[in-house]
Amino acid sequence: MRGYADAGVDQVMFLCQRGQIRHEDICASMELFASEVMPEFHEEEAAREKAKAERLEPAIEASLTRREPPRPRPDYRFGVDNLA
């Protein structure tokens, strides 16, 4: 997991609900991961999120400047006032 985090991966999928694995074993695996692996990465989360936001800011800003302005909302009216 450390290698993934160092490479910038900030999400992983924990897939273990397949085949003949018993529900109790799946739960035990998830509990072990949560208690033994996640705390180390949770401690670093704020710094990682700040660095990610700083790294992505130029790309987000560039994409927002290319975005077309929102279209005006159509004037939809419903009810008896529109039946004339």
N, CA, C and O atoms as a printed pandas DataFrame, in Angstrom:
     atom_number atom_name residue_name chain_id  residue_number  x_coord  y_coord  z_coord
0              1         N          MET        A               1    0.814   -1.187    0.000
1              2        CA          MET        A               1    0.000    0.000    0.000
2              3         C          MET        A               1    0.862    1.256    0.000
3              4         O          MET        A               1    0.493    2.271   -0.592
4              5         N          ARG        A               2    1.990    1.186    0.653
5              6        CA          ARG        A               2    2.867    2.368    0.720
6              7         C          ARG        A               2    3.298    2.782   -0.675
7              8         O          ARG        A               2    3.312    3.973   -0.986
8              9         N          GLY        A               3    3.647    1.830   -1.515
9             10        CA          GLY        A               3    4.068    2.147   -2.878
10            11         C          GLY        A               3    2.977    2.847   -3.673
11            12         O          GLY        A               3    3.249    3.786   -4.421
12            13         N          TYR        A               4    1.758    2.394   -3.510
13            14        CA          TYR        A               4    0.639    3.044   -4.196
14            15         C          TYR        A               4    0.454    4.475   -3.687
15            16         O          TYR        A               4    0.290    5.402   -4.480
16            17         N          ALA        A               5    0.481    4.650   -2.385
17            18        CA          ALA        A               5    0.306    5.989   -1.803
18            19         C          ALA        A               5    1.411    6.919   -2.272
19            20         O          ALA        A               5    1.151    8.072   -2.618
20            21         N          ASP        A               6    2.635    6.430   -2.286
21            22        CA          ASP        A               6    3.763    7.257   -2.728
22            23         C          ASP        A               6    3.649    7.623   -4.211
23            24         O          ASP        A               6    4.174    8.651   -4.641
24            25         N          ALA        A               7    2.967    6.786   -4.985
25            26        CA          ALA        A               7    2.782    7.057   -6.410
26            27         C          ALA        A               7    1.596    7.989   -6.663
27            28         O          ALA        A               7    1.349    8.385   -7.802
28            29         N          GLY        A               8    0.858    8.340   -5.598
29            30        CA          GLY        A               8   -0.257    9.263   -5.752
30            31         C          GLY        A               8   -1.629    8.615   -5.799
31            32         O          GLY        A               8   -2.636    9.302   -5.975
32            33         N          VAL        A               9   -1.679    7.302   -5.644
33            34        CA          VAL        A               9   -2.973    6.623   -5.627
34            35         C          VAL        A               9   -3.678    6.986   -4.323
35            36         O          VAL        A               9   -3.118    6.826   -3.238
36            37         N          ASP        A              10   -4.918    7.478   -4.441
37            38        CA          ASP        A              10   -5.621    7.879   -3.225
38            39         C          ASP        A              10   -6.905    7.092   -2.991
39            40         O          ASP        A              10   -7.663    7.400   -2.072
40            41         N          GLN        A              11   -7.152    6.087   -3.809
41            42        CA          GLN        A              11   -8.302    5.206   -3.608
42            43         C          GLN        A              11   -7.946    3.806   -4.063
43            44         O          GLN        A              11   -7.295    3.622   -5.092
44            45         N          VAL        A              12   -8.370    2.835   -3.303
45            46        CA          VAL        A              12   -8.224    1.438   -3.702
46            47         C          VAL        A              12   -9.557    0.744   -3.448
47            48         O          VAL        A              12  -10.333    1.162   -2.589
48            49         N          MET        A              13   -9.805   -0.295   -4.187
49            50        CA          MET        A              13  -11.030   -1.084   -3.998
50            51         C          MET        A              13  -10.658   -2.392   -3.318
51            52         O          MET        A              13   -9.782   -3.125   -3.777
52            53         N          PHE        A              14  -11.326   -2.660   -2.244
53            54        CA          PHE        A              14  -11.084   -3.868   -1.465
54            55         C          PHE        A              14  -12.061   -4.933   -1.945
55            56         O          PHE        A              14  -13.193   -4.998   -1.467
56            57         N          LEU        A              15  -11.634   -5.762   -2.882
57            58        CA          LEU        A              15  -12.510   -6.776   -3.474
58            59         C          LEU        A              15  -12.183   -8.151   -2.902
59            60         O          LEU        A              15  -11.117   -8.708   -3.163
60            61         N          CYS        A              16  -13.101   -8.679   -2.130
61            62        CA          CYS        A              16  -12.864  -10.016   -1.597
62            63         C          CYS        A              16  -14.158  -10.826   -1.519
63            64         O          CYS        A              16  -14.150  -11.939   -0.992
64            65         N          GLN        A              17  -15.244  -10.305   -2.020
65            66        CA          GLN        A              17  -16.526  -11.000   -1.941
66            67         C          GLN        A              17  -16.768  -11.803   -3.211
67            68         O          GLN        A              17  -17.635  -11.462   -4.015
68            69         N          ARG        A              18  -16.010  -12.851   -3.382
69            70        CA          ARG        A              18  -16.155  -13.683   -4.568
70            71         C          ARG        A              18  -15.748  -15.108   -4.235
71            72         O          ARG        A              18  -15.092  -15.364   -3.225
72            73         N          GLY        A              19  -16.129  -15.990   -5.061
73            74        CA          GLY        A              19  -15.739  -17.384   -4.871
74            75         C          GLY        A              19  -16.351  -17.994   -3.630
75            76         O          GLY        A              19  -17.486  -17.689   -3.265
76            77         N          GLN        A              20  -15.608  -18.837   -3.005
77            78        CA          GLN        A              20  -16.102  -19.603   -1.854
78            79         C          GLN        A              20  -15.631  -19.020   -0.514
79            80         O          GLN        A              20  -15.599  -19.732    0.490
80            81         N          ILE        A              21  -15.268  -17.746   -0.493
81            82        CA          ILE        A              21  -14.795  -17.144    0.752
82            83         C          ILE        A              21  -15.989  -16.929    1.681
83            84         O          ILE        A              21  -17.003  -16.349    1.291
84            85         N          ARG        A              22  -15.848  -17.405    2.905
85            86        CA          ARG        A              22  -16.940  -17.274    3.865
86            87         C          ARG        A              22  -17.114  -15.817    4.293
87            88         O          ARG        A              22  -16.150  -15.054    4.350
88            89         N          HIS        A              23  -18.345  -15.450    4.590
89            90        CA          HIS        A              23  -18.667  -14.087    5.020
90            91         C          HIS        A              23  -17.829  -13.691    6.232
91            92         O          HIS        A              23  -17.332  -12.566    6.300
92            93         N          GLU        A              24  -17.668  -14.599    7.185
93            94        CA          GLU        A              24  -16.897  -14.316    8.391
94            95         C          GLU        A              24  -15.440  -13.995    8.056
95            96         O          GLU        A              24  -14.832  -13.127    8.682
96            97         N          ASP        A              25  -14.888  -14.693    7.075
97            98        CA          ASP        A              25  -13.503  -14.449    6.668
98            99         C          ASP        A              25  -13.362  -13.102    5.962
99           100         O          ASP        A              25  -12.365  -12.403    6.140
100          101         N          ILE        A              26  -14.360  -12.747    5.165
101          102        CA          ILE        A              26  -14.361  -11.443    4.500
102          103         C          ILE        A              26  -14.394  -10.338    5.547
103          104         O          ILE        A              26  -13.625   -9.379    5.472
104          105         N          CYS        A              27  -15.283  -10.474    6.519
105          106        CA          CYS        A              27  -15.381   -9.461    7.586
106          107         C          CYS        A              27  -14.083   -9.368    8.374
107          108         O          CYS        A              27  -13.638   -8.269    8.707
108          109         N          ALA        A              28  -13.473  -10.509    8.673
109          110        CA          ALA        A              28  -12.211  -10.509    9.417
110          111         C          ALA        A              28  -11.116   -9.804    8.620
111          112         O          ALA        A              28  -10.321   -9.058    9.191
112          113         N          SER        A              29  -11.067  -10.033    7.311
113          114        CA          SER        A              29  -10.074   -9.373    6.457
114          115         C          SER        A              29  -10.272   -7.866    6.450
115          116         O          SER        A              29   -9.311   -7.101    6.534
116          117         N          MET        A              30  -11.520   -7.450    6.351
117          118        CA          MET        A              30  -11.811   -6.014    6.335
118          119         C          MET        A              30  -11.462   -5.363    7.677
119          120         O          MET        A              30  -10.926   -4.256    7.711
120          121         N          GLU        A              31  -11.765   -6.044    8.766
121          122        CA          GLU        A              31  -11.436   -5.516   10.086
122          123         C          GLU        A              31   -9.928   -5.419   10.271
123          124         O          GLU        A              31   -9.435   -4.433   10.820
124          125         N          LEU        A              32   -9.197   -6.420    9.823
125          126        CA          LEU        A              32   -7.740   -6.403    9.924
126          127         C          LEU        A              32   -7.147   -5.262    9.097
127          128         O          LEU        A              32   -6.247   -4.560    9.560
128          129         N          PHE        A              33   -7.645   -5.078    7.889
129          130        CA          PHE        A              33   -7.180   -3.982    7.038
130          131         C          PHE        A              33   -7.451   -2.639    7.713
131          132         O          PHE        A              33   -6.588   -1.762    7.738
132          133         N          ALA        A              34   -8.660   -2.486    8.260
133          134        CA          ALA        A              34   -9.045   -1.229    8.906
134          135         C          ALA        A              34   -8.213   -0.945   10.147
135          136         O          ALA        A              34   -7.885    0.209   10.421
136          137         N          SER        A              35   -7.876   -1.960   10.884
137          138        CA          SER        A              35   -7.142   -1.725   12.131
138          139         C          SER        A              35   -5.633   -1.665   11.954
139          140         O          SER        A              35   -4.954   -0.974   12.714
140          141         N          GLU        A              36   -5.097   -2.368   10.976
141          142        CA          GLU        A              36   -3.642   -2.457   10.836
142          143         C          GLU        A              36   -3.054   -1.608    9.706
143          144         O          GLU        A              36   -1.900   -1.189    9.790
144          145         N          VAL        A              37   -3.827   -1.351    8.662
145          146        CA          VAL        A              37   -3.284   -0.645    7.491
146          147         C          VAL        A              37   -3.779    0.793    7.423
147          148         O          VAL        A              37   -2.982    1.717    7.257
148          149         N          MET        A              38   -5.065    0.985    7.549
149          150        CA          MET        A              38   -5.652    2.307    7.347
150          151         C          MET        A              38   -5.138    3.399    8.297
151          152         O          MET        A              38   -4.956    4.535    7.858
152          153         N          PRO        A              39   -4.899    3.100    9.572
153          154        CA          PRO        A              39   -4.466    4.192   10.463
154          155         C          PRO        A              39   -3.218    4.925    9.993
155          156         O          PRO        A              39   -3.127    6.144   10.134
156          157         N          GLU        A              40   -2.263    4.202    9.442
157          158        CA          GLU        A              40   -1.027    4.844    8.952
158          159         C          GLU        A              40   -1.331    5.861    7.866
159          160         O          GLU        A              40   -0.720    6.929    7.826
160          161         N          PHE        A              41   -2.255    5.543    7.000
161          162        CA          PHE        A              41   -2.570    6.432    5.888
162          163         C          PHE        A              41   -3.533    7.534    6.314
163          164         O          PHE        A              41   -3.537    8.616    5.727
164          165         N          HIS        A              42   -4.335    7.270    7.313
165          166        CA          HIS        A              42   -5.257    8.292    7.818
166          167         C          HIS        A              42   -4.483    9.462    8.419
167          168         O          HIS        A              42   -4.891   10.615    8.278
168          169         N          GLU        A              43   -3.385    9.172    9.078
169          170        CA          GLU        A              43   -2.562   10.218    9.688
170          171         C          GLU        A              43   -2.028   11.202    8.646
171          172         O          GLU        A              43   -1.817   12.376    8.951
172          173         N          GLU        A              44   -1.814   10.735    7.442
173          174        CA          GLU        A              44   -1.233   11.563    6.377
174          175         C          GLU        A              44   -2.286   12.187    5.468
175          176         O          GLU        A              44   -1.941   12.920    4.541
176          177         N          GLU        A              45   -3.553   11.911    5.716
177          178        CA          GLU        A              45   -4.613   12.282    4.779
178          179         C          GLU        A              45   -4.699   13.786    4.518
179          180         O          GLU        A              45   -4.799   14.198    3.362
180          181         N          ALA        A              46   -4.664   14.602    5.546
181          182        CA          ALA        A              46   -4.803   16.054    5.360
182          183         C          ALA        A              46   -3.685   16.605    4.473
183          184         O          ALA        A              46   -3.942   17.401    3.570
184          185         N          ALA        A              47   -2.460   16.186    4.727
185          186        CA          ALA        A              47   -1.324   16.666    3.924
186          187         C          ALA        A              47   -1.440   16.188    2.480
187          188         O          ALA        A              47   -1.153   16.939    1.548
188          189         N          ARG        A              48   -1.865   14.928    2.297
189          190        CA          ARG        A              48   -2.033   14.394    0.930
190          191         C          ARG        A              48   -3.116   15.148    0.172
191          192         O          ARG        A              48   -2.934   15.485   -0.998
192          193         N          GLU        A              49   -4.243   15.416    0.828
193          194        CA          GLU        A              49   -5.337   16.124    0.171
194          195         C          GLU        A              49   -4.937   17.553   -0.192
195          196         O          GLU        A              49   -5.317   18.058   -1.248
196          197         N          LYS        A              50   -4.170   18.202    0.684
197          198        CA          LYS        A              50   -3.699   19.564    0.394
198          199         C          LYS        A              50   -2.763   19.554   -0.809
199          200         O          LYS        A              50   -2.893   20.387   -1.705
200          201         N          ALA        A              51   -1.823   18.616   -0.832
201          202        CA          ALA        A              51   -0.881   18.519   -1.951
202          203         C          ALA        A              51   -1.621   18.191   -3.250
203          204         O          ALA        A              51   -1.282   18.716   -4.311
204          205         N          LYS        A              52   -2.620   17.331   -3.162
205          206        CA          LYS        A              52   -3.404   16.970   -4.352
206          207         C          LYS        A              52   -4.152   18.187   -4.890
207          208         O          LYS        A              52   -4.170   18.418   -6.099
208          209         N          ALA        A              53   -4.769   18.963   -4.002
209          210        CA          ALA        A              53   -5.502   20.155   -4.425
210          211         C          ALA        A              53   -4.562   21.162   -5.092
211          212         O          ALA        A              53   -4.912   21.768   -6.104
212          213         N          GLU        A              54   -3.375   21.335   -4.524
213          214        CA          GLU        A              54   -2.392   22.261   -5.103
214          215         C          GLU        A              54   -1.922   21.764   -6.471
215          216         O          GLU        A              54   -1.744   22.556   -7.397
216          217         N          ARG        A              55   -1.723   20.457   -6.591
217          218        CA          ARG        A              55   -1.254   19.874   -7.849
218          219         C          ARG        A              55   -2.318   19.980   -8.940
219          220         O          ARG        A              55   -1.994   20.200  -10.107
220          221         N          LEU        A              56   -3.579   19.824   -8.564
221          222        CA          LEU        A              56   -4.658   19.835   -9.552
222          223         C          LEU        A              56   -5.196   21.227   -9.858
223          224         O          LEU        A              56   -5.896   21.410  -10.854
224          225         N          GLU        A              57   -4.881   22.210   -9.019
225          226        CA          GLU        A              57   -5.445   23.548   -9.194
226          227         C          GLU        A              57   -5.247   24.126  -10.590
227          228         O          GLU        A              57   -6.214   24.631  -11.159
228          229         N          PRO        A              58   -4.049   24.083  -11.177
229          230        CA          PRO        A              58   -3.889   24.644  -12.526
230          231         C          PRO        A              58   -4.757   23.941  -13.576
231          232         O          PRO        A              58   -5.317   24.597  -14.455
232          233         N          ALA        A              59   -4.869   22.628  -13.490
233          234        CA          ALA        A              59   -5.681   21.888  -14.457
234          235         C          ALA        A              59   -7.159   22.206  -14.289
235          236         O          ALA        A              59   -7.883   22.352  -15.274
236          237         N          ILE        A              60   -7.600   22.312  -13.062
237          238        CA          ILE        A              60   -9.010   22.637  -12.815
238          239         C          ILE        A              60   -9.313   24.042  -13.315
239          240         O          ILE        A              60  -10.335   24.268  -13.963
240          241         N          GLU        A              61   -8.438   24.974  -13.018
241          242        CA          GLU        A              61   -8.634   26.356  -13.465
242          243         C          GLU        A              61   -8.674   26.430  -14.992
243          244         O          GLU        A              61   -9.520   27.121  -15.561
244          245         N          ALA        A              62   -7.765   25.721  -15.652
245          246        CA          ALA        A              62   -7.738   25.727  -17.114
246          247         C          ALA        A              62   -9.026   25.138  -17.688
247          248         O          ALA        A              62   -9.564   25.655  -18.667
248          249         N          SER        A              63   -9.513   24.071  -17.088
249          250        CA          SER        A              63  -10.740   23.469  -17.614
250          251         C          SER        A              63  -11.948   24.373  -17.380
251          252         O          SER        A              63  -12.850   24.422  -18.216
252          253         N          LEU        A              64  -11.977   25.079  -16.267
253          254        CA          LEU        A              64  -13.098   25.980  -15.999
254          255         C          LEU        A              64  -13.102   27.183  -16.935
255          256         O          LEU        A              64  -14.169   27.702  -17.262
256          257         N          THR        A              65  -11.936   27.632  -17.369
257          258        CA          THR        A              65  -11.897   28.766  -18.298
258          259         C          THR        A              65  -12.369   28.352  -19.692
259          260         O          THR        A              65  -12.838   29.195  -20.457
260          261         N          ARG        A              66  -12.250   27.065  -20.034
261          262        CA          ARG        A              66  -12.727   26.577  -21.337
262          263         C          ARG        A              66  -14.217   26.260  -21.326
263          264         O          ARG        A              66  -14.823   26.073  -22.380
264          265         N          ARG        A              67  -14.785   26.202  -20.176
265          266        CA          ARG        A              67  -16.192   25.817  -20.044
266          267         C          ARG        A              67  -17.117   26.907  -20.552
267          268         O          ARG        A              67  -16.922   28.091  -20.275
268          269         N          GLU        A              68  -18.116   26.490  -21.294
269          270        CA          GLU        A              68  -19.105   27.447  -21.782
270          271         C          GLU        A              68  -19.940   27.943  -20.612
271          272         O          GLU        A              68  -20.153   27.213  -19.644
272          273         N          PRO        A              69  -20.418   29.190  -20.699
273          274        CA          PRO        A              69  -21.270   29.682  -19.618
274          275         C          PRO        A              69  -22.596   28.912  -19.596
275          276         O          PRO        A              69  -23.015   28.371  -20.620
276          277         N          PRO        A              70  -23.243   28.863  -18.458
277          278        CA          PRO        A              70  -24.508   28.123  -18.405
278          279         C          PRO        A              70  -25.559   28.741  -19.306
279          280         O          PRO        A              70  -25.634   29.962  -19.445
280          281         N          ARG        A              71  -26.370   27.887  -19.916
281          282        CA          ARG        A              71  -27.467   28.369  -20.763
282          283         C          ARG        A              71  -28.565   28.955  -19.879
283          284         O          ARG        A              71  -28.741   28.535  -18.736
284          285         N          PRO        A              72  -29.295   29.918  -20.412
285          286        CA          PRO        A              72  -30.416   30.442  -19.616
286          287         C          PRO        A              72  -31.482   29.369  -19.421
287          288         O          PRO        A              72  -31.704   28.524  -20.288
288          289         N          ARG        A              73  -32.116   29.421  -18.297
289          290        CA          ARG        A              73  -33.149   28.456  -17.973
290          291         C          ARG        A              73  -34.390   28.710  -18.826
291          292         O          ARG        A              73  -34.852   29.848  -18.913
292          293         N          PRO        A              74  -34.933   27.681  -19.449
293          294        CA          PRO        A              74  -36.169   27.869  -20.218
294          295         C          PRO        A              74  -37.306   28.308  -19.291
295          296         O          PRO        A              74  -37.316   27.988  -18.102
296          297         N          ASP        A              75  -38.236   29.029  -19.846
297          298        CA          ASP        A              75  -39.354   29.521  -19.050
298          299         C          ASP        A              75  -40.500   28.520  -19.120
299          300         O          ASP        A              75  -41.435   28.688  -19.903
300          301         N          TYR        A              76  -40.422   27.489  -18.306
301          302        CA          TYR        A              76  -41.485   26.496  -18.245
302          303         C          TYR        A              76  -42.507   26.930  -17.202
303          304         O          TYR        A              76  -42.158   27.290  -16.078
304          305         N          ARG        A              77  -43.747   26.888  -17.590
305          306        CA          ARG        A              77  -44.812   27.192  -16.634
306          307         C          ARG        A              77  -45.856   26.092  -16.716
307          308         O          ARG        A              77  -46.243   25.652  -17.798
308          309         N          PHE        A              78  -46.286   25.673  -15.583
309          310        CA          PHE        A              78  -47.297   24.628  -15.491
310          311         C          PHE        A              78  -48.459   25.133  -14.664
311          312         O          PHE        A              78  -48.290   25.937  -13.748
312          313         N          GLY        A              79  -49.619   24.660  -14.996
313          314        CA          GLY        A              79  -50.783   25.028  -14.207
314          315         C          GLY        A              79  -51.869   25.645  -15.065
315          316         O          GLY        A              79  -51.744   25.707  -16.288
316          317         N          VAL        A              80  -52.923   26.098  -14.430
317          318        CA          VAL        A              80  -54.085   26.633  -15.150
318          319         C          VAL        A              80  -53.790   27.943  -15.832
319          320         O          VAL        A              80  -54.465   28.271  -16.808
320          321         N          ASP        A              81  -52.830   28.705  -15.381
321          322        CA          ASP        A              81  -52.522   30.000  -16.012
322          323         C          ASP        A              81  -52.016   29.839  -17.429
323          324         O          ASP        A              81  -52.058   30.804  -18.192
324          325         N          ASN        A              82  -51.541   28.668  -17.819
325          326        CA          ASN        A              82  -50.974   28.417  -19.145
326          327         C          ASN        A              82  -51.991   27.875  -20.144
327          328         O          ASN        A              82  -51.625   27.638  -21.295
328          329         N          LEU        A              83  -53.204   27.673  -19.773
329          330        CA          LEU        A              83  -54.174   27.029  -20.647
330          331         C          LEU        A              83  -54.805   27.996  -21.649
331          332         O          LEU        A              83  -55.587   27.543  -22.484
332          333         N          ALA        A              84  -54.527   29.245  -21.618
333          334        CA          ALA        A              84  -55.163   30.218  -22.506
334          335         C          ALA        A              84  -54.706   30.090  -23.932
335          336         O          ALA        A              84  -55.157   30.844  -24.794
